[in-house]
Each structure stands twice: as C-alpha cells, then as structure tokens.
Amino acid sequence: MAKEMVIVLDFGGQYNQLIARRVRECHVYCEVHPYNLSLDKIKEMNPKGIIFTGGPNSVYLDESPKCQKEIFELGIPILGICYGSQLMAYMLGGEVATAPVSEYGKTDVSVDTNSVLFQDVSPNTVCWMSHTDYIAKMPEGFQRAAHTDVCPVAAMECPQQRLYATQFHPEVMHTREGKQMLSNFVYKVCGCSGDWKMDSFVESTIASLREKIGSGKVLCALSGGVDSSVAAVLLARAVGKQLTCVFVDHGLLRKHEGDEVEAVFGPDGPYELNFIRVNAQQRFYKKLAGVTEPEQKRKIIGEEFIRVFEEEAKKIGKVDFLVQGTIYPDVIESGLNKSAVIKSHHNVGGLPDYVDFKEIVEPLRLLFKDEVRKAGLELGIPEYLVYRQPFPGPGLGIRIIGEVTGEKVRIVQDADFIYREEIAKAGLNKNLGQYFAALTNMRSVGVMGDFRTYDYAVALRAVETSDFMTAEAADIPWEVLQKVMNRIVNEVKGVNRVMYDLTSKPPGTIEFE
C-alpha cells in the first residue's frame, strides 16, 4: 500500500464511499472508517488528512454522531463536508441552526478564489447542496470562503489550523468543479505527493501476499468474472503452484459461460493455474427449491459455495487460505463501516459463520471496480477479460425473482444471451456499465398466432456507471429494444412480454435482488 493516506470518517452520509473514490482519483490512497475511530488509531495510521462526511442528523441533538474534540488538536488537516462542516463549526464554538431556507440540488455558489481550497475554481460555480441546517455563526478564527443567496456560510476555513469546511458536496458529479476542490485539499493543504497508482498497488500486494501465505496452500474461488480473475492472477504471481483455482458451475451462470471460463483458465488456456471445474448445478437447484426471499437465496448460494470449496480442499490436501474477489462496494453494501445494510454479498455477508480455512484472503477488498480493472491491465490480463460484464456471485439466482428452477434458468439464459448479442451488434456494449436480462415472477396473458398464452415477463436492465455505487438507466435506442423484444418473444419459450427498467441507483440497486 502507499505510505501516504487520507482517511474519511463516516457520519452516515450516502456519499461516504464516493468521497474516497474521488480522493483516489487524485492518486492519493484513501480509506473509510467509522466516525468514532479512536484518536490512538488515527495517530497510528498517521494520515496526511481527514475528511468528515455528510450525514442525516442535526449536530445539536444529543444522539447525533460526534467525534472527539481532541481530533482538531492533532495538527492534521481536516475537511468537513455538509454535516461534517456543521459538526466542525458546532464543536469549535460556532452555532448551527435550522436554515430559514433549505437547499437541495444544483446551486449557484460564490467562492473566494483566494482560498487555497478554491484555487483554479471559477468565482461563481455550481455545487450540489443537500441541507436543512446551516452554520449560523462561524467559530472564532474562521473566515467565510463561499456563500449562496440563502446560505451565508457555504464554506469556511481556518488556514492557520488547516481546517476547511463546505456545506455542499464536492464529491458528487453535480458539483461542477468538485474534483479541483478535493485536489486542492489533498495536494495544497495536506501536502500529498500522489503515490497511489496501480503499479505500486500490484507490486505491494504481491509482496504482502507472499509474506502472508508463505509456503501455505491456497484455494481461489474463480468465477471467471473480473474480480475473481484479477484476484487469481495476483495470487498466481505471488505463490504460483501453491494456488489451486476452483470454478464452481452452480447452474446459475450465463449461457455458455462455464465452457468459456474453462477455455480461458483451464489446462489449455494461457495461464499456469491449477484449475478444477466442479459441475454442481443440481446440487444448487435442490438447495434453492421453494425459496423465494432474496436474502435467503444469497445466503444459501454463499454457504453452498463454501461447502463445495471445503470438499475440494480435502481432495487436494490441507489448504490454509481461501481467496475471494471481494471489492470495496461489496464490503460497504454489506453494512460495514456503520453504513446501512443494502444486501448481503456472496463475497461478504453471504458466507456462513463457520468456514474450514485458516483465513480468507481478499486482495481486492479496498478497490473500486474501475481500480480492479486498472490492476488487471497492469497484470497483463487481456482487455476482453478485464472489461467483461460484471456478474454477481449468486449469479442468475438474483436475476430470477422468486423460486429458482432449472426451467427458469434456461429462460433467463436465453433471453440474456439475445439481449447481450443485440447490444454488441449495435456497438453499445463498451459504453455501458452493466446490462442483462432478468426474469420477473409476473405472468400475463398474451396472444401468439391463434393461441392464448399465459407466460413470463422478462425485464431488461442497462445502466451507466463508473464506480457502481451510483448508476443511471442507459438510454438504449428504441429500435434496439424493439429488436430484442421481438427476438426474445419469438425465440425464448415461456416468455410473452418484455419490459425495460428505468430505475437509477439509488433508489434501486443494479441487480434485481
């Protein structure tokens, strides 16, 4: 890992991980931690800077999350954002109150370009506001650095103590010059050099894996997706033949995917990996029979995965470590770092309490998806693998609403194959973050020829995203959707209706379950 670091203290804001990602885009390593991280731990981490996130609370309420006041005496630069700015003001003797006028959305902001935080920023810029409270009185020693028509302190600073605060959110894309503001903070205030790059991550991770694993045997959960593929190649570089990659075909993969994975990573592929394919389709279908609740399906699939790995491990002898391709959004959405649980991920919350391995190794745990891809390219993995469509650990089990059966898997595989084929033909595949077909549990009346049908509805999903923390529904051309619909209805037995999902993330998630 890079030596220099900025830490984000999470006060419950929805953009906490986005702040970390924006800092990393400035080539500065950044981690998110709970707001109540101890001062001793902060001193031990020796960060170059600290950022307070936003949050839904009012600072003057007793139950609101607060850090220790001594954090301001550590001599470490601090940037407070939204709730974090109000907290800074409140704890240092200022006043926070309910604003006469709330501000939400894109807002015109006037900034003082003499402030180091706003160097190379337009005097009048557009920022994203989301607040009901405001800073009514700044603490002693602070000066105003920005304002709006209704918010007298849109930003404040105390350069002598290197304390800065913005009422708006510089981390979101809607803040037009937010990246410049964050860059100013990490470089000009914190004095960072920008040494967080994928080549250094790859080198240091390989070295740390060698040290951790030593002469132990390693079992890698290889799905063929981006995350597990990068994790597998990292481990292969680190420990070579000590690594065995097990590919479990749970019967919930995309059409032909099992054979495609084996062609790439198997004995005839380009990588020197110990590769084992386990065909366990019926085993998973039996476990999932009658189960309709999404979280329960995830837990069942996650636990069955581990049981299969344990069985394979016993066949090859004592195995010390299990490797998984867990990435940062998996960790956050599974409810760590005080954030709300959105869903249990197969790689995190989907695991059973007892796992028969010495330790689970997750070399990509602190990376966002785009960073995983950069690491893959740095490792020499071909682009067509690195930019392969993301696929969840539970597979089609969470793209089938309700009970999972072999027949439903066949339907969604065929529909998804047609959808992906037509998206590629239209040249849209490289510009989409993720796209797939899902099978709803809705059945409706239709007419095919002279016959009445009562079949399933397929939902198409396509989103544009760079970090997979937020996403917008993609604007797929109508003629493409029409062609996909016609092919699915005519070629996929059991489907008589096709719909397109327009939901963004938030409020929805990218996957259906």
N, C-alpha and C positions, 0 to 999 in steps of 0.2 A: 504494500500500500504506500501511497505517497506520504511523505513526512508531514507536510502542512495540511491543515484541516480546518474547515468551518463547520460548526455544529448548529443544528436547528432544534430549538426547544419547542415541543408541540403543545400548544394550549387548546387543542381540539378543533383547529381550523380545517376546512375541507381542502385547502391548497397546500398542506404541510409538505407532501412529497414533491409537489411541483416546485416549491422553493429550492429543495435540494437539487432537483434536476437542473434548474436554471443556473445554480451556482456551479454545478459540474460542467455545464456548457461553457463556462468561463475557464475551464481546465483547472478548477480548484476542487479538491475532494471534499465531500460534504456528507454528513450523516444526520439522521433524525433521531432525537431522543425525547423521552417524556419530560414535561415541564419541571418535574420535581427531581431531576438528576442532581445528585449531591455535589456540593462545591468541591469536595475532595476528588470526586471522579472527574469533574471538569478540569481541575488543576492537573490531574494525572494525564488527561488527554491532551492538554496543552494546545487548545485550538487557537488559530490566528484570529478568529472572530466568532461571534454568536449572533444568531437571528431568532427573534421571538416571532412565532406565527400568530395569525389571527385566531379567532375563536368566537363562539356564540354567546358568551356570557358578558355580564356587566361587571367591571372591575370593583365597583364599590359594594358588591354583595359579598357577604362573609363566605359563602360556599364556592365562590369563583376560584379557579386555579391561579395560584400565585407562586412565584419563585422566591428564593431568599434575597433579602435586600442587599446582602453582602456581595452578590454577584456583580453589582455595579462598582465594587471596590477592587476587583481583581485586575483591573488595568487592561482588560480585553475589550476590543471594540464590540459594540452591540448595536444591532439594527432591529427596531421594533416595528412590526407590520400590523396595522389595523388594531385588533385587541392588544397586540404586543406594544403598539405605540401608546395606547391608553394606559396600559399597565406600567410602562416606564414613567409616564407622567404622574400617575397616581402614587407610585411607590417612592418617588423622589420629591414629593411635596406639592405637586400640581393638583389641579382639580379636573375631574371628569364628570360630565353630567349628560342627561338626555338632551340630544340636539333639538333645537327648535324645528329644524327641517332635516329629515333623514335623506341620505344619498345612496342610491343604488344604480349600478350600471356605469356606462361610459360617462365620464365627467370632465369638463374643461378645467384644467388646473394651471395656475400661475406659479412658476417656481423661480427661486433665486439662483441664478446660474453662477453666482459667486460661491455657493455651497459646493464643497467637494463632491457631495452626493449627486449634484445636478450638473456637473461639468459636462460639456458637449451634449446637453439636453436643451431642447427648444424652450424659450422663456414661457411660452404657452403651449401646453401639451395635453394629451388626452390620457386619463388614467381610469382604472376600474375601482369604483367605490362600492362599499357594502357595509353601511354602519347606521346605527340609530343613536349611539352615544358619540360624544366628541370631547376633545380636550378644551375645556372651558378656560383653564389657566395653566400656562406652562410652568414647570419647576424653575426655581432660581438658577441662573446661569445658562438657561436655554434661550435660543432665539428662533424666530419663525423662519422657515425655509420654503414654505409653499402655502398657498391658500386657494379656496374656491369662492364663488359668490356667496355661499351659505356656510362654508366651513372655514373659520378664521385660522385654524392651525391644521392644514392638510399635511404638513411636515414640519418637524422641529429638529434642532441639533444643539449639541454642546461639544464643539470641536476639541476643546481642551481635554475633555474626558473621553473623547471619541465615541460619543453616544448619539445615535441618529434614530429618527422615527418617522414613519409615513402612515397616514391614515388610510391611504389607498394601497392596492395590491400590485407591487411592481412585477410579481412573478407570473401574472396571467398575460396571455397574448393580447388581451384588450387594452392593456397599458402600453401605449404605442412605443415608448422609449424605456420600458422597464428593464430590458436586458442591459442597457447602458448604465442605468442606476445601480443595478446589482454588481455590474463590473466595476463601477467606481468604488463601491463599498469594499469588495474583496481585494482589489488591487491598490487603490489610493488611500483607503482608510486602514485596512487590515495588513497591507504590505505583502500580499501573497505573490508568489512568482509564477504560478500556473503550471505546476509539475504533474497534474493529474491527466495522464494520457494513456491510451490503451496499450501501448507498447510496454510502459512501465507496469501497468496492471498485470499484463500477461506474464512478464518476467518474474515479478514478485510473487504472483500466485503460484506459478510452477515451483518456485523455490520453497515457498511455505508448504505446499502440498508434499514435496519430497521430505521435508523435515517432519511434518506431522505423521505421514504414513510410514516412513522408514522402510522396513522390509515386510510390512504387513500386506495382506491380500485385500483387494478392493473389488467390490461388485458395483457396477454402474447401471442405473435404470435408464436404458436407452429407448426412447420412443421414436427417434428419427426427426423430431421437431428441432427447432432452432436451439432452444435452451439445453436440452439433453445432449444434442450433438456437440455443442461448444464445450459443455462440461466433460464429455467423453474424450474429446481431443486434448483438452487441457490435462486430464488425468493420464492419457496415453503418453503425452510429452513428459509428464512428471515421473511416472513409475513403470511405463512400458508393459511388459508381460505380466506384471503383478495385477494388472487390471483385466477383469472379465466383464464384458458388456452383455447384459441380458435384455433381450427385446421380447416383451410380452404382447402377443397379439390377443387382446381381450375381446375381439369381435366387435369393437366399437370404434374401429379406425375408418378412415375414408376409403373409398373404393380403390382397390389395387395397392393400398398403401403398405400393407405388410410385405408384399413382394418387392416393392420399391425400396423400402428400408433395408431389406436383406441384400438387395443388389448393390447398395452403396456401402454398407458396413460389414457385410458378410465376408466369407473367405475369398470371394472373387472381387471384392471391392478394393479401393485404393489405400485403405488404412490397415495397419497391422494391429488389429484388435482381436482379442479372444471373444468371438461372437456366438451367442446362443439364442436361438429363437424358440419361444415356448408358445404353442398354439393352445390357448385356454378359453376359446370362445364359449363353449357350452358351460364351462365352469362358472363364468361370469353371468351368463344368461340365467342360470339356475339360481344364483345368489340374488339376482335382481327381480326375480319373478314376484309380481304382486306389489312391488314397491313403487310409490308414486311421489313421495316427498323428496324435493331436490337435495336437501342436506343429507338425508338418509342414503340416497343414491351415491352421493360423493363419498360418504364415509365407508359404504360397502365396497365401492370400487377401490378406494385407497387402501383399505385393510387387506383386500384380496390380493392387491399388487404386492404388498409386503409379504404375505404368506407365500406367494409364488417365489419371490426372491429368496426367502428363507429356505424353501425346498431346494432351489437351485444351488444355493450356497452350500448346503450339506452335501450335495453331489460332487462339488469340486473341492471339498475340504474346508478347513477353518477359514472363514472370511472375517476380517476385522472391521472393514468400513463399507458403508453403503453410500454411494454418490447419487445426488439428485440435482436436477437443473432448476432448483428454486431461484426465482428472481425477486427483486425488491417489491414490485406491485403485489406479488403473491403474499409476501410477508405482511404488508400493510393491510391488504384487504381481508386478511385472516384475523385482524383485530389486535395486532401487536402495537407497541408504542402508544397505547392509550387511545387509538383510533377505534371507531365503531366497526364491529364485525359485519362485513358485507356478505361474504360467503366463505366457507372453508375450502381452501385449495387442496387439491390432491397432494401437492408437494409440501403442504404445511399442516393445516387443520384436519386434513383427511387421513392422517396417519393414526394408527391405534396407539394406545398408551404404552403397550409393550412391544418392543422391536428387538429381535435377537441379533443385534450387531453391537460392536464396541462403541461405534459412533457413526452418526450421519454427517457426511461431508457435503457442503453446499457451496462450491467455489464461486457461484454467480449470485449469491444471496443479496449482495448490495448493489447489483447493477439493474438499470432500467433496460427495457427491451432494445432500444436503439444502441445502448452501450454493449449489450450482448452481441449484437450484430457486428459492431466495430471490433470487438475482441475476436469474433470468428474470422473476420477478414485478416486480422493481424496474425492469426494462427495458420493462415493459408487455406482455410476451408473455402471451397468454390462458392461463388456468389449465388448460384441457383439453390444451394443448400442454406446459405446464410439468410437469404430473403424468402425462404419458404413460408407459406402461410402458417401463422401461429395455430396451434391445435392444443386444446386443454387436456390435462392428464386423464380426466374421466371420459374423454372422447365424446362420441355421439350419445353417450348416456345422459349428457346435459343438453343435447340438442334434440332430444326426444322428450316432449312434455308428457308426463305421466309414466306408465309402466313401460319398461324396455322389453321388447321381444325380438326374436330373430327376423320376423317379417317386417317390423317397423325399422329395424336397422337396414334391411335391404332397400326399403322405400327411401329413406333419407340419404343413403349412399348414392343411389341412382340419381335422385334429384340434385344432390350437391355436385355430383360429377358433371351433370349437364350445365349447371349454373357456372361452375368454375371454368368449364370449357368455353362457354359463350363469353364470359368476362375476358378471358385470354384472347379470344378471336377479335374482340372489339378493342384490344390494346389497352384495357383499363386496369389490368392486374397489378402493374408496378406502381400505380398511384393510390392504391387502396391499402389501408392499414390491415383490414381483415374483412373477409367476405365468405359466406357459407349459407347453406340451406338448413332449415330446422323443420322438424315435424311437430305440428301442433296436436293437441288432443281433441281438436274440434272436427266433427264430421258434418257434412252438409249435403243437401240434395243437389244433384246435377243431372244433366242430360247428355248422353253420348250416343249418337245415332238415334235410334228409336227407343232406346232403353233409359230407364230411370236409374241413376246411381246414387249411392249414399257412401261417400268416401272421404278421405282425409284432406285437410288443407295444409299446404306447405308454406312456410314463411321464409322469405329471402332476407338476408341481412348483409349490409355492406357499410363500413364506417371508414372515416378518415381520421387518423390519429398518428402522433409521433411518439407519445410516451405511454399509451394505453391506460393512463389514469383518467383522461377525459377523451371523448370522441364525439364526432358529429356524423349523422347519417349521410352517406355519399349520394350525390345527385347522379344516379345511373340513368343514361338516356332511355327515354320511353320505348324506343324501338328495340333496345336490347332486352329490357324487361318483358316486352311482348313476345319476343322470340323465345326467351327462357320459359315463359309461361306456357306457350304452345307446345314446346318440346316436352316439358315435364308432364303436362296433362295427357299428351298423346303417347309418351314413351314409358312412363312410370305407372305401373299397375297399382291401383289403390288410391290415386290422387285425382281429384276433380276440381281443385281450387288452389290458386297461388296468390300470396299476398306479399307486400313489401313493407318492412319495418322501418319507420321513420324516426324512431326514438333515439335521442342522444344519450351520452353518458357524462354526468348524471342527467336525468334521474334514473335511467336504466343502466344495466351493465351490458357489456358487449355480448356475452353469452346469454342464452335464454334462461338458464337455471344456474 
